[in-house]
Amino acid sequence: MHFAPELGIGRYLKSIVGDNYEAYDINPSLYSKEFNVKRFDLVNDTEKLKSNSYDLILHVHVMEHIPCNVTAVLYHLHRALKDSGRHIFSVPFMSGCYEEDLGPLTPKEKERRFGQDDHVRKFGRDDIDMSLGKVFNLPPHDLLKVETPKNLERFSIPKVAWQGYTSHSYFVLQKDDLKLC
């Protein structure tokens, strides 16, 4: 289950799983026909997902766009994982604390507060333990514990992304990383 499918990642996943690859977006017409992207509204459809159904759920920089309770969406996505599944996602971290506003804001105000005119929230580096950390057991983000600086440079990983949470950070979570029951 891949939301807002990026071309390169989608092609790679499809080459591995073939017809089992499922791509979704609120606006499927934005995507190439090769993915057969189906319509899925994370605000209204997530709670209808069947539990224990997916080996992989993937979304990159999606949660900052959805105008609803992001905790509920993350919970229902994670609930849909099989016991051996993985939930992989990224959100853009900004300085400061978590903030959201689901009310009517001008695009200019959204850009000022959340970094982009179509965002409704920002994930703050200063209080990750009080936002995403209340939903999931989050590992500390330190690529230097799993890779050498030489390899990180070879793979063009920006130094700013080596330690701490940034817009480049990914979470790879297992079923039992969910704190909510």
N, C-alpha and C positions, 0 to 999 in steps of 0.2 A: 504494500500500500504506500504509494509515493505521491505526496501532495505537492502541487505547483512544480511539476517535474522539470528539472534542469536537463537540457539536451544531452550533455555528456554523461551525466550520472544515469539518466534514463536509458540511454543506449547500452551502457555497460551492464546495468541490471537486467535489461531485456535479453542481452546476449547470454547471460547466465541462466535465467529462469524461463526464458521463452514466453509462452502464452500465459504463464502464471504471473507475469508482471502486470500490476494494476496501477494506473495513473489516474489522479483525480485533481479537480480544481473547480472553483466556483464558476469559472468561465472557460469551459473546454475549447471554445472557438479560438482561443489565443494560441493553441498548440498545434504542432505538426500532426498530421493524420497517422503517422507511423506509430504513435503511442496509444491511439484510441482512448484519449483522455475522457473520462466520464465525469459528469457533474456531481459534485459533492459539496454541500454547504456545512462547513465546520461548526457554524453557529447552531444549526437546526438538525443536522443529520447524525452527529457524532454519537449521541446517546442511543441511537438505533442500531449501532454496530453490534454484531454478535460477539459475545465473549469468546476468548481463546481461539481466534480465527486466523491470525496472521503471523507469519514467521518474521516479517520485517515491516516496521512502520517508519517512514522517513519523511521529514519535512525540514526545510532549510529556510530560515527567515520568513516564517509564515505566521507564527503566533502573535507578532506585534501588529498584525493587520486585522485580526478578527474581533469584531465589536461585541464581545460577550465575556462571560467569566472564563478566563483562560485556564483556571484550575480545573473546572469541570471538563473542558475539552481535553486537556492532557490526561485527566483521569480516565475518560472513556476511550481515548486512543490506547492508553496503556492496558486497559481492561481487555481490549480486543486482541492483545498479543497472546500467542501460544506460550505455554510454560517455558519453552526453549527459545522463544523469540527475542528480538532486539528492537528497541525503540531508539532510533538515532535522530537527533535533531540539533539545530543550532538556532540561537536567537542573537540579535545584536545587543551586546552589552555596551552601555554608556557609563560615563562617570556619574556618581551620585547614587540615588536610591530609586527603587522601583516606583513607577508612576503610571497611572492610566486615567483616561477620561472617556467614558462612553457617551457623553452628551454631545450636543451639536457644537463643533468647533470649526473655525475657518481653516482652510488648508495652511494658511500662514501660521496660525497658532499651533496646529499639529506639528508643523516643521520645527517651530521654535522649541516646543516641549519634548517632542519625541524623535526629532532628527529627520523626519520625512513627512510629506503632506498626506500620506495615506496610512500612517500609523496611528494607533489608538493607545499605545503604551510604550514604555521603555523599560528595559531590564537593567537595573543598576548594579554596578560592580560592588558597591558598598554594602548592599544588603541581600546578596544572593541567598544567604541562609534563611532569610525571612520571606522570600518569594518562592523560587523554584526549590529551594532547600526544604520547604515545608511540605512539598509534594513528593519529592524524590530524595533518596540517598545519593548525593552527588559526590563524585570523586574530586579531589583537588586537581586543578588543571595545571599540570607541569609536564610538558613534553620532554623535558630534559631527563625525566625519570624513566622514559621508555625509548629514547632515541638520542643519538649523539648530535652535537652541534653541527658536525660535518654533514651528516645525512639530512638534518633539517634545512641546512643551506642548500644542499644538492636538490632537495625537493621544493625549493623556493618558498619555504615557510617563513613568513616575515618574523623577525626577531621579537616584535611586539606580541606575537602569538605564542611564544614558547612557554611563558609562565603567566598565570592569572587568567581571568576570564576576559575575552575580547570578542569582537564580532566574528572572529575566526574560530572560536571554540565550538567543539562538537561534544555532545553527550551521547554515549553509547550505553544505554541502560537495559538491564534485564528485568524480567517480570517481577522479581522480588525486590527491586529497587523502589517500588511504589510504597510510600508511607501511608497513604489513605486506604482505608478498608471499608 
